[in-house]
């Protein structure tokens, strides 16, 4: 197994985990898992949070869309 395959599998596992958490947040609100929108809303309340969100989008664009 190459490092490329491991990296792709790692990102796929992260994406599946995010989808599962979002579905859990929307379909079973009594569990108390916040949705992605609630997490982003919490982060965007402060300047540091807005900078972190901006850097996250920059990193995503640089690594996935610049090639």
URCORWO-V829331 format. One line per field, one symbol per residue. phi: phi as a letter, one per 30 degrees, with the letter a starting at -180 (. if undefined). psi: psi as a letter, one per 30 degrees, with the letter a starting at -180 (. if undefined). A space follows every 50 residues. Layout:
BEGIN
phi=???
psi=???
END
This chain:
BEGIN
phi=.ddddddddddddddddddddddddddbdddjdddddddddddddcdddd dddddddddddddccdd
psi=kleeeeeeeeeeeeeeeeeeeeeeeefiffegkkleeeeeeeegfleeee eeeeeeeeeeeeffff.
END
